[in-house]
């Protein structure tokens, strides 16, 4: 079979101290006035001052917008407020520096400058008609891949569920990935973001949308994260670990953008919206149950996943070898103090399973990629197993 493979990335600059190029990149995009969107942790870590120095060295006029929020994923109102600042300021370029939520706000706010309406009008696939203001996206964690994707995740307070805008119009113009900027990331964030990166490689690898290009990136990303997440968690000043985690995260973000996630993300959105648990932590808690639920559909690829994680599968029956992947994932999660079940998050109330299953089933944008066709009842059973 001859597969047609569409493939998209921003312009990517990766490596130690590459943040020094941010002023030049902004000027290439026609910047005179720049809106820099960031968060308080970035300021406290000294990263903001560093970025401002490089921008002002190019004689750029910069306004800083420091975000605050009361939930792990930003509510849509945060995006609208930021877009209003961007519109009134007549900025030429919007730069996002921070974790995934900051980057998502930056991308979506840019789009709202040139498109009418509100964030909720664009939930779903390819609903944003026009590109926004040019964006430069700079991650300070290794995990979300937001710097190279067309996705942005927000909390819809009306239904208390996380929802996604997935549109090519949100793909950043430039991604600058500097591992040095992740050095101040605390262990629990390193773990949650790192597991997010792992899932962004592994879940698309098992999906219907996988292709030879993304499979190659997925396998390498899985190998990298499996090897280096523990060392990065144990010692945030380990330069090798930070470098390779940033690289693995970048690679898995490219996979995410070009093959997409499916079941794990669809099932995480209702739980995260209900309990306001962070994205990587929620994904971790349901990951094993979800992969168990699709094991019968992707046994051969599960074996390859186990091999990429360093499991000894030679001589084993395919069924046994595939289960080695689940064992390896469980070990990786536990090694960095992440949950392996909803119970580990102290979520014990099963009464919402029916509602969660209905909401998850609505995410056909994601579930259409699942290797197993799932009914609401099927999803309920997977949630049950996740406890």
C-alpha positions as CSV (number, residue, x, y, z in Angstrom):
1,X,0.0,0.0,0.0
2,X,1.3,3.4,-1.0
3,X,0.5,5.8,1.8
4,X,0.0,9.6,1.3
5,X,1.7,11.3,4.3
6,X,1.0,15.0,5.0
7,X,3.6,16.3,7.4
8,X,3.9,19.7,9.0
9,X,6.2,21.4,11.5
10,X,7.1,25.0,12.3
11,X,10.6,26.3,11.7
12,X,12.5,24.6,14.6
13,X,15.7,25.7,16.4
14,X,16.9,23.1,18.9
15,X,19.9,23.1,21.2
16,X,21.7,24.6,24.2
17,X,21.5,28.4,24.4
18,X,19.4,28.7,21.3
19,X,17.2,31.2,23.2
20,X,19.8,33.7,22.2
21,X,18.4,33.7,18.7
22,X,14.9,34.8,19.7
23,X,15.4,38.5,18.9
24,X,16.7,37.7,15.4
25,X,13.8,35.3,14.8
26,X,11.3,38.0,15.9
27,X,12.8,40.5,13.5
28,X,12.6,38.0,10.6
29,X,8.9,37.8,11.3
30,X,8.6,41.6,11.0
31,X,8.5,42.4,14.6
32,X,8.6,46.0,15.9
33,X,6.2,45.5,18.8
34,X,6.2,42.2,20.6
35,X,3.7,40.7,23.2
36,X,5.6,38.3,25.4
37,X,3.1,35.9,27.2
38,X,4.6,34.0,30.1
39,X,3.9,32.9,33.7
40,X,5.2,33.8,37.2
41,X,7.4,30.7,37.5
42,X,9.3,31.8,34.3
43,X,9.9,35.2,35.9
44,X,11.0,33.7,39.2
45,X,13.5,31.4,37.4
46,X,15.2,34.3,35.7
47,X,14.2,33.1,32.3
48,X,12.0,36.2,31.6
49,X,14.9,38.6,32.1
50,X,17.1,36.5,29.8
51,X,14.5,36.5,27.0
52,X,13.9,40.3,27.4
53,X,17.6,41.0,27.2
54,X,17.8,39.2,23.8
55,X,14.7,40.9,22.5
56,X,15.8,44.4,23.5
57,X,19.2,43.8,22.1
58,X,17.4,43.8,18.7
59,X,15.7,47.2,19.6
60,X,12.3,45.5,19.9
61,X,9.5,47.1,21.8
62,X,8.3,44.4,24.2
63,X,5.2,44.3,26.5
64,X,5.1,41.4,29.0
65,X,1.8,39.7,29.9
66,X,2.2,37.5,33.0
67,X,-0.6,34.9,33.2
68,X,-2.3,33.7,36.3
69,X,-5.0,31.0,36.5
70,X,-6.8,28.8,39.1
71,X,-6.9,25.5,37.2
72,X,-4.1,23.4,35.6
73,X,-5.5,24.0,32.1
74,X,-6.4,27.7,31.4
75,X,-10.1,28.6,31.1
76,X,-11.3,30.1,27.8
77,X,-11.7,33.5,29.5
78,X,-7.9,33.7,29.9
79,X,-7.5,33.4,26.2
80,X,-10.0,36.1,25.5
81,X,-8.4,38.5,27.9
82,X,-5.0,37.9,26.4
83,X,-6.4,38.3,22.8
84,X,-7.9,41.6,23.9
85,X,-4.5,42.8,25.1
86,X,-2.9,41.7,21.8
87,X,-5.6,43.5,19.7
88,X,-5.3,46.8,21.6
89,X,-1.5,46.8,21.6
90,X,-1.3,46.3,17.9
91,X,1.6,43.8,18.3
92,X,3.4,42.4,15.3
93,X,4.5,39.2,16.9
94,X,3.3,37.1,19.9
95,X,5.9,35.1,21.8
96,X,4.9,32.4,24.4
97,X,7.5,31.3,26.9
98,X,6.5,28.7,29.5
99,X,4.8,25.4,30.0
100,X,2.1,24.0,27.8
101,X,-0.7,26.1,29.1
102,X,1.1,29.4,28.5
103,X,2.0,28.2,25.0
104,X,-1.6,27.2,24.2
105,X,-2.9,30.6,25.4
106,X,-0.3,32.3,23.2
107,X,-1.3,30.3,20.1
108,X,-5.0,30.8,20.6
109,X,-4.8,34.5,21.5
110,X,-2.9,35.0,18.3
111,X,-5.6,33.4,16.3
112,X,-8.4,35.4,18.0
113,X,-6.7,38.7,16.9
114,X,-7.4,37.9,13.3
115,X,-10.6,35.7,13.7
116,X,-14.0,36.7,15.1
117,X,-15.7,35.1,18.1
118,X,-14.4,33.3,21.1
119,X,-12.3,30.2,21.9
120,X,-15.4,27.9,22.3
121,X,-16.4,28.7,18.7
122,X,-13.3,26.8,17.5
123,X,-13.4,23.7,19.6
124,X,-12.9,20.7,17.3
125,X,-11.0,20.1,14.1
126,X,-9.9,22.8,11.6
127,X,-12.4,25.4,12.5
128,X,-10.0,28.4,12.7
129,X,-10.2,30.0,9.2
130,X,-7.2,32.4,9.2
131,X,-3.7,32.3,10.7
132,X,-3.2,34.7,13.6
133,X,-0.3,37.0,14.3
134,X,3.1,35.4,13.8
135,X,4.1,33.4,16.9
136,X,7.4,32.2,18.4
137,X,6.9,29.5,21.0
138,X,9.5,28.6,23.6
139,X,8.9,25.7,26.0
140,X,10.3,25.7,29.5
141,X,9.2,22.1,30.2
142,X,9.9,18.9,28.3
143,X,6.6,17.3,27.6
144,X,3.6,19.0,26.0
145,X,5.1,19.5,22.5
146,X,2.9,22.6,22.2
147,X,5.8,24.4,20.4
148,X,5.3,22.2,17.3
149,X,1.6,21.4,17.3
150,X,-1.6,22.8,15.9
151,X,-3.4,22.0,19.2
152,X,-4.4,24.0,22.2
153,X,-6.3,22.7,25.3
154,X,-8.6,24.7,27.5
155,X,-11.1,24.2,30.3
156,X,-14.7,24.8,29.1
157,X,-16.3,25.9,32.4
158,X,-19.8,25.5,31.0
159,X,-19.5,21.7,31.1
160,X,-16.3,21.4,33.3
161,X,-14.5,19.4,30.6
162,X,-11.2,20.1,28.8
163,X,-11.6,20.7,25.1
164,X,-9.2,21.1,22.2
165,X,-8.9,23.5,19.3
166,X,-7.1,21.6,16.6
167,X,-6.3,23.7,13.6
168,X,-3.4,24.2,11.2
169,X,-3.9,28.0,11.7
170,X,-2.5,27.5,15.3
171,X,0.8,25.9,14.2
172,X,3.6,28.3,15.4
173,X,5.9,30.1,12.9
174,X,9.0,29.3,15.0
175,X,9.7,26.9,17.8
176,X,12.8,27.5,19.9
177,X,13.7,24.5,22.1
178,X,16.5,25.3,24.5
179,X,17.1,22.5,27.1
180,X,18.8,25.0,29.4
181,X,15.4,26.7,30.0
182,X,14.1,23.4,31.6
183,X,16.7,23.3,34.3
184,X,14.5,25.0,36.9
185,X,11.6,22.7,36.3
186,X,10.8,20.9,39.7
187,X,10.7,17.1,39.9
188,X,7.0,16.6,39.9
189,X,6.6,18.8,36.8
190,X,9.5,17.1,35.1
191,X,7.8,13.7,35.7
192,X,4.3,14.8,34.6
193,X,5.6,16.6,31.5
194,X,8.0,13.8,30.6
195,X,5.2,11.2,30.8
196,X,3.1,13.5,28.6
197,X,6.0,13.4,26.0
198,X,6.1,9.6,26.3
199,X,2.4,9.3,25.6
200,X,2.6,11.7,22.7
201,X,5.0,9.2,21.1
202,X,3.4,5.9,22.2
203,X,-0.3,6.7,21.7
204,X,0.0,7.8,18.0
205,X,2.4,4.9,17.4
206,X,-0.6,2.6,18.2
207,X,-3.2,4.7,16.3
208,X,-4.8,4.3,12.9
209,X,-3.0,7.5,11.7
210,X,0.5,6.2,12.3
211,X,2.9,6.3,9.3
212,X,6.5,5.3,8.7
213,X,7.8,8.8,9.4
214,X,6.0,9.2,12.7
215,X,6.7,5.6,13.7
216,X,10.5,6.2,13.4
217,X,10.2,9.4,15.5
218,X,8.0,7.6,18.0
219,X,10.4,4.7,18.6
220,X,13.3,7.0,19.1
221,X,11.4,9.3,21.4
222,X,10.2,6.3,23.5
223,X,13.7,5.1,23.8
224,X,15.0,8.6,24.9
225,X,12.2,9.3,27.4
226,X,12.5,5.8,28.9
227,X,16.2,6.2,29.4
228,X,16.4,9.9,30.5
229,X,13.1,10.7,32.4
230,X,14.4,9.1,35.6
231,X,17.7,10.9,35.6
232,X,16.0,14.3,34.9
233,X,13.5,13.6,37.7
234,X,16.3,12.7,40.1
235,X,18.6,15.6,39.3
236,X,17.3,18.6,37.5
237,X,20.9,19.9,37.0
238,X,21.8,16.9,34.9
239,X,22.6,18.5,31.6
240,X,22.6,15.3,29.6
241,X,19.1,14.3,31.0
242,X,17.7,17.8,30.3
243,X,19.1,17.8,26.8
244,X,17.7,14.4,25.8
245,X,14.4,15.0,27.5
246,X,14.0,18.2,25.5
247,X,14.9,16.3,22.3
248,X,12.5,13.4,23.1
249,X,9.7,15.8,23.8
250,X,10.3,17.8,20.6
251,X,10.2,14.5,18.6
252,X,7.0,13.3,20.3
253,X,5.4,16.7,19.7
254,X,6.1,16.3,16.0
255,X,4.5,12.9,16.1
256,X,1.5,14.3,18.0
257,X,1.0,17.0,15.3
258,X,1.2,14.6,12.4
259,X,-0.5,11.4,13.7
260,X,-2.5,12.6,16.7
261,X,-3.5,11.0,20.0
262,X,-6.6,9.0,20.6
263,X,-8.2,7.0,23.5
264,X,-6.0,8.1,26.4
265,X,-6.5,11.8,25.7
266,X,-10.2,11.4,25.0
267,X,-10.7,9.7,28.3
268,X,-8.5,12.1,30.2
269,X,-10.4,15.2,29.3
270,X,-13.5,14.6,31.4
271,X,-11.5,13.4,34.5
272,X,-9.1,16.4,34.3
273,X,-12.0,18.8,33.9
274,X,-13.8,17.3,36.9
275,X,-10.9,17.1,39.3
276,X,-8.6,19.8,37.9
277,X,-5.7,17.4,37.8
278,X,-2.8,18.3,35.6
279,X,-2.7,16.9,32.1
280,X,0.3,14.6,32.4
281,X,-0.9,13.3,35.7
282,X,-4.4,12.5,34.5
283,X,-3.0,10.8,31.4
284,X,-0.7,8.7,33.6
285,X,-3.5,7.5,35.8
286,X,-5.5,6.0,33.0
287,X,-2.7,5.0,30.6
288,X,-2.4,1.4,31.6
289,X,-6.2,0.8,31.5
290,X,-6.4,2.4,28.1
291,X,-3.5,0.4,26.6
292,X,-4.9,-2.8,28.1
293,X,-8.2,-1.9,26.3
294,X,-6.5,-1.8,22.9
295,X,-3.9,-4.5,23.3
296,X,-5.8,-7.0,21.2
297,X,-5.9,-4.6,18.3
298,X,-2.2,-3.7,18.2
299,X,-0.3,-6.7,19.7
300,X,2.6,-6.5,17.2
301,X,3.2,-2.8,17.8
302,X,2.9,-3.4,21.6
303,X,5.8,-5.8,21.2
304,X,7.8,-3.1,19.4
305,X,6.9,-0.7,22.2
306,X,8.2,-3.1,24.8
307,X,11.5,-3.5,22.8
308,X,11.9,0.3,22.6
309,X,11.6,0.4,26.4
310,X,14.4,-2.2,26.7
311,X,12.2,-5.2,27.7
312,X,13.6,-8.7,26.9
313,X,11.0,-10.1,24.5
314,X,13.1,-12.5,22.4
315,X,11.6,-16.0,22.5
316,X,8.3,-14.9,24.1
317,X,4.9,-15.5,22.6
318,X,3.5,-12.3,21.0
319,X,0.8,-12.1,23.7
320,X,3.4,-12.3,26.5
321,X,5.8,-9.9,24.8
322,X,3.0,-7.3,24.3
323,X,2.3,-7.4,28.0
324,X,5.9,-6.6,28.7
325,X,5.1,-3.1,27.4
326,X,2.5,-2.6,30.1
327,X,4.9,-3.8,32.8
328,X,7.6,-1.4,31.5
329,X,5.1,1.5,31.5
330,X,4.0,0.7,35.1
331,X,7.6,0.6,36.2
332,X,8.4,4.0,34.5
333,X,5.4,5.6,36.1
334,X,6.2,4.4,39.6
335,X,9.9,5.3,39.3
336,X,9.0,9.0,39.0
337,X,6.1,9.0,41.5
338,X,3.3,9.2,39.0
339,X,-0.1,7.5,39.5
340,X,-0.9,4.2,37.8
341,X,-4.6,4.4,38.6
342,X,-7.3,6.9,39.4
343,X,-7.2,5.5,42.9
344,X,-3.7,6.8,43.2
345,X,-5.1,10.3,42.6
346,X,-7.5,9.6,45.5
347,X,-10.4,9.5,43.0
348,X,-12.7,6.9,44.4
349,X,-16.2,8.0,43.3
350,X,-17.3,5.8,40.4
351,X,-20.7,7.5,40.1
352,X,-19.4,9.8,37.3
353,X,-18.1,6.9,35.1
354,X,-21.3,7.0,32.9
355,X,-21.0,10.8,32.4
356,X,-17.3,10.6,31.7
357,X,-17.8,7.8,29.1
358,X,-20.5,9.8,27.3
359,X,-18.2,12.9,27.2
360,X,-15.2,10.9,26.1
361,X,-17.2,9.2,23.4
362,X,-18.1,12.6,22.0
363,X,-14.4,13.1,21.2
364,X,-14.6,11.4,17.9
365,X,-11.8,13.7,16.6
366,X,-9.6,11.5,18.8
367,X,-11.5,8.2,18.9
368,X,-11.6,8.0,15.1
369,X,-7.8,7.2,15.4
370,X,-8.2,4.5,18.0
371,X,-7.3,1.0,16.7
372,X,-10.3,-0.3,18.5
373,X,-13.9,0.9,17.7
374,X,-15.3,1.8,21.2
375,X,-18.9,2.2,22.4
376,X,-19.9,4.2,25.4
377,X,-20.1,0.9,27.3
378,X,-16.6,-0.1,26.2
379,X,-15.3,3.2,27.6
380,X,-17.1,2.7,30.8
381,X,-15.3,-0.7,31.3
382,X,-11.9,0.9,30.7
383,X,-12.7,3.6,33.3
384,X,-13.7,0.8,35.7
385,X,-10.3,-0.8,35.1
386,X,-8.6,2.5,35.7
387,X,-9.7,2.4,39.3
